[in-house]
């Protein structure tokens, strides 16, 4: 079993103590994302866990426990998001200089193959234009050269549940491009530039659950939960069966997510996993690191 920790929230940043406590106890309780009364127990025993995939914007709170994970025999890698969006869009994300330093420290500690850089999602707006992303991606790629082997990208999905929140941006004078508007020469130039920057920095660039075909730019569809990568990293053959619980375009292998929606408090305006910032804050305040479940 592959453990995803987590698409639904940032466990390394906000819930590292809870996670290591659950590792020590050997299991955790996870509510069904759409039926909270349906509770499942998930084994975290080393013999039951093939690999752990961490999703994060700041893994520093997990650093004190990495040696313990290694000693207990866990295999893991990181999906690490590093962007530099304006604070109007990403109000709580770590500063770029701090994120780059942390990324490099983690890479030196566990190896560049086990730290995947996510520039995701890409938002095209009046303050994050194609030129902004070309410049920002290139700058970060150069800073991370030698510290990662892979970069994952995707274009933001404007789900209906985000309309109210993104409408607030419009009232603040920030306009977003719709999916129909994301095309043309400027988009071609942007994707070609990102692919070139990745190659020049020694990275493979891949897309994540992306409906737009990016292969003409040299960006092939990727997997975040990647059975082939796990085999390369750890010499372990795991099931490559597509996870039926993910989006249709997601290529990820089957995994078990131990996170809970509406518990991340970074406050990213485009976040898919947080529907209500107030609820997320309330859940975070109610969190008990000694509980078997992430929230009551």
GIHUPE-V790100 format. One record per backbone hydrogen bond with DSSP energy under -1.0 kcal/mol. NH is the residue of the N-H (numbers start at 0). CO is the residue of the C=O. If there is no record, write none. Layout:
NH/CO
NH/CO
This chain:
2/50
3/255
4/52
10/8
13/9
14/10
18/14
19/15
20/16
21/17
22/18
23/19
24/20
25/21
26/21
27/41
28/291
29/39
31/37
37/34
39/29
41/27
43/25
47/44
48/44
49/0
51/74
52/2
53/76
54/4
55/78
61/58
62/59
64/61
65/62
68/64
69/65
70/66
71/67
72/69
73/68
76/51
77/113
78/53
79/115
80/55
81/117
88/85
89/85
98/94
99/95
100/96
101/97
102/98
103/99
104/100
105/101
106/102
107/103
108/104
109/105
110/106
113/110
114/111
115/77
116/149
117/79
118/151
121/153
124/127
125/174
132/128
133/129
134/130
135/131
136/132
137/133
138/134
139/135
140/136
141/137
142/138
143/139
146/143
150/203
151/116
152/205
155/121
158/156
161/158
162/159
165/161
166/162
167/163
169/165
170/166
172/169
173/168
176/123
182/180
187/183
188/184
189/185
190/186
191/187
192/188
193/189
194/190
195/191
196/192
197/193
198/194
199/195
200/196
201/198
202/197
203/148
205/150
206/219
207/152
216/213
217/214
218/213
221/206
225/223
229/225
230/226
231/227
232/228
233/229
234/230
242/251
245/242
249/246
252/224
253/240
255/1
257/3
261/272
268/88
270/267
279/275
280/276
281/277
282/278
283/279
284/280
285/281
290/287
